Amino acid sequence: MNFTELTEKAVKAASNAGQLIRSYRDKDVNVMQKEGGSTLASQVVTEVDRKSQDAILQVLLPTCDELDIALLAEEDEDDRGRLESAYFWCIDPLDGTLPFINGQPGYSVSIGLVAKDGTPLIGVVYDPVHDVLYQATKGQGLRRNNERWSPTQDSQALTFTYDRSFAEDPNFNQVKDELEAYTHSLGLNEFKPIHYGGAVLNACHVLENGPGCHFKFPKSQDGGGSLWDYAATACLYEEGGAVVSDVFGNSLELNRPDSTYMNHRGALYATNKELAKRVREIIAKYSVGR
């Protein structure tokens, strides 16, 4: 399996989809409701989500046929081929549909290649608003707009990105207070909580503005993001030398057999190990009864 060539395919697919999305930026789009979503973000879909996915599949489907790669894409049913094939594409054609609908930044195209055991092998994310493309291939490092990139952590602020559902969490203010206290204990000048966008660019924004973190509490109800929200960025973080795990410090379960949701163990992104350790302590403190 030539992962370099597959990365190039994923880059082309993400770029094509991003150009399509950009062409709809100032147009009225048809917004529909999806069944089964646990949050507003997972309940809305637009014609652009579907067209973006079609643009991606036009590039990637031939690799599925030629190389027996399975496919998991947000706008299609899970056929569970990912549990049989050695590899599967994991696609979110438009992560951050709500900011897209509202004409705000924070949406992206996300394409990952995941091994059957859940190891992220390729991650490609395209931000069409800022024309930034992130890509990583296991063992080959991280790139930003096709240049090698080592995310820095020299900011004097601690960045914390969060989504709509986190902002509505009953412990939201306590978590912010704990992180702000930790910020000052590090001697940093500022704590920056940012309600940015979809899960994918929330993770990327942390990489761009380190030190920082993004995380989701584990919970018993379905939700907490899906495999396609994490597959690509997990590879970006691993190749960028950052930390990505569940909230207990284990690898993300990116090929969960019983569901595509990630709520069971939560998710944690952090730019360094010490920050990840502190965030895990905070999560443990406020996870009781979820």
N, C-alpha and C positions, 0 to 999 in steps of 0.2 A: 504494500500500500504506500503510494507516494504522497505523504502528507503535505509536502511543499506545493505540489500541483493542486491538491484539493483545497489548500488555503487560497491559492490564486483563484480557483473557481468560486469560493465563498466570497472573496473580495469583489469579484465581478458581479456576483448575484446581489450583494448588499449595496453596491454602488448603483446598479440598475434600479433596484427598488427605491433607494433613496432619491434618485432623480425623479422617479415617478411621484413619490410622496411630495417632493418639493413643488412639482407642477400643480398640485392641488392646494397649495398653502393659502391662496387668496380666493379660493372658490367655496361656494356652499357645497357641503357633502351630505350624503344621505346617512343619517345615524340610525342604527337599529339596536334592538335589545337581544342579548344572548341569554339562553336558559342556563341555569346551573351555577351562575357566578355568585360568589359569596360577598363581593364588594361592588360598588358602583363601577370601579375601574374594570372589573372582569365581566360586567354585564353589558357594556356598550361595545359596539363594533361598527365600523363604517365600510362603505364600498371600497375605500382606499386600503383598508386592511387586506381585503380579499385580492385586490389588484396587485398589491405589493407582494403578497404570497405567490401569486401566479408568476410574477416577474422573477422571483427567486427560484421557483421550481423549474422554470424554463431553462435555467442554467444548471441546476443541481440534479434534476431527475435523471438525466443520462448517466450520471455517476452511480445512481441507485441501481440502475439496470445492469451496468457494466461491472460494478464492483460489489454487488449484493449489499449495499448500504441501505439500512432501514430509514424510515422518515417519521419524525414527530413534529407536526406543525400546528400552531395554535388554532388556526381556522379549520382544521380537519379533525375528525374523530381519531383517537388513539387506536390504531389497528394492532398494537402490541407486537409488531414486528421487531421493535427495539429490544425485545427480550429474547429474540432468536438470532438476529444477525450479530456479527462481531462488532459492528459500528452502526451508529445512526446519526443522521442530521437532526438537530434540535433547533427549530426556527420560530422566532417571533417576528412576523413581518412588519409590525408597527407597535412597538412597546411604548406605552405612554399615550394611548388613544385619547384620554381625557385632555391632556395639555394640547394635543394636536387639534382636537375639536375647538378648544378655547383660544386657539391662535397663540399659544405660549410655547417657549422652548421646553425641552425635557423629553422629547420623543425620539425614537431611534429604530434602526433595523438591527436585529441580533441573530447571528447564525453561529451555532456551535457544532462540532463533531465530537461525539462522546463514544467511548468504548463500552462494550456490553457490561463491563464491571463498574461503570460509572465514572471512569477517568476522563476528564476533559482533555481533548487532544488538539482541537482547533477552536479559536475564538475570534470572531469578527464582529465588530460593532461599528455602525455608521451613524453619525449625528448629522442629519441633513440641514439643520439650521445653521450650524457653525462649520459645516463642510470638514468634519474631522472623522478620520477612519482609524480605528484601533484594530490591530490584528496580532495574534499570537499563535504559534505552533509549538507543541510540546518539545522542549529541548532546544528551541531556536530563539528564545527571547521574545521581547515585546516590541512592537512597532507602533508609531503614531504617524499617520500620513506617510507611510512607507520609510520612515527614518527610525533607526534604533532609538529606543526610549527607555530611560531608567527614571521612573517617577521620583521626584525629590520630596524631602520632608523638611524643608528649610523655612516654611511659613511660621510666623509667630502667632498663628491662630490654629485652633483645633476645629476642624470641619466635621459636622455631623449632619448627614443628609437623611431625610425621613419622608414618608409618603402620607397620603391622606388618612389612611386607616391608623397609622401610628399617631398622627396628630389627635385622633379621637380616642386614643387609649387612655384609660383612667389613670395610668401611672406616667403619662407623658411628661408632666411637669417635674415629677420626682426624678425621672431619668435625666432630663435636661439639667436639673440642679446637680446631680451626681457628676455628670460629665463636665459641667462648668467648674466644679470644685477640683476635679482631676486636672483640668486645663491649668488652673492657677498653681496647682502643686508641681506642675512641670516647669513653671516659670514662663509660660506662654502669656502673651498679652491679651488674647481675645478668644472667646468661644463663639463659633459661628454655626448655629443650627439653621439648616437650609431646607425648605420644602421645595425640592427642585423639580422632580418629574417622575417618570417611570422607574422601575427597579433597575433597569440596565444602566441608564445614565446617572442614576443616583450613585451607583457603584463607580462609574467612570469619573464622576465629578470629585469623588473622594481621592482617586488616584491623581487627579490634576491638582489637587489642593491639599496635599498632605502636610502635617499629619492629620488623619481623619478616620471616620468609621461610618458604616451603614449596617443596620441589622434589623432582623425581624424576630419577635418573640415566638417561641413554640406555642402551639395551642391545639386543643382537641378537635376543634371544628375545621372542616376543609377550608383551604385558603392559604394565606401566607406566601403567595406567589407560586408559580409553576416551574417545571423543569426548564422551559424555554426562557424564563426570566433570569436564570442563573448559569446556564451551561456555558455561554460565551464568556461572560465576565469572570467565571471561575478560572478559565484558562488564562485570561489576561492577568489576573492577580498572581497566579502561580508563576507565570513567566516573568512578571514584573518584580518578583521578590517580595510581594505583599502577602497578607494572610487572608485566606478564605476557608471557612469551615462551617459546620453547624454550631449551635450555641454551646455545645459541650466540648468543642475542640476536635471533633472528628471530621473526616472528609465529607463534603456534601454528598448526599445520596442522589446522584444525578440520573439513575435509572431505577427508580423505586418501582417495584413490580406491582404493588397494589393501588397505586394512584399516581397522577402527574402532579399533584399538589406537594408543597414542601413544608406544610404546617407542622408536621410531626416533630421535627427537630430544629426548626427555625433556621436562620442563616446569619452569618457574621462576616463582614468585610472590614478589614483594618489595614492600615499602612505599615504597622509594625507589631511585633509579638507582645511587647509590654502593654500597648494599648489594647490589643485583643484580649489579653489576660484580664485587664481591668474591666473591659466591657462584659466579659463572661461573668465576672463577679456581680456586676450591676444587674445583668439579666437574671441570674440565679435568685437575686434578692426579690425581684418583682415578678417571678414566674409562677409562684405558688397559686394553685387554684385555676390556672388557665386551661 
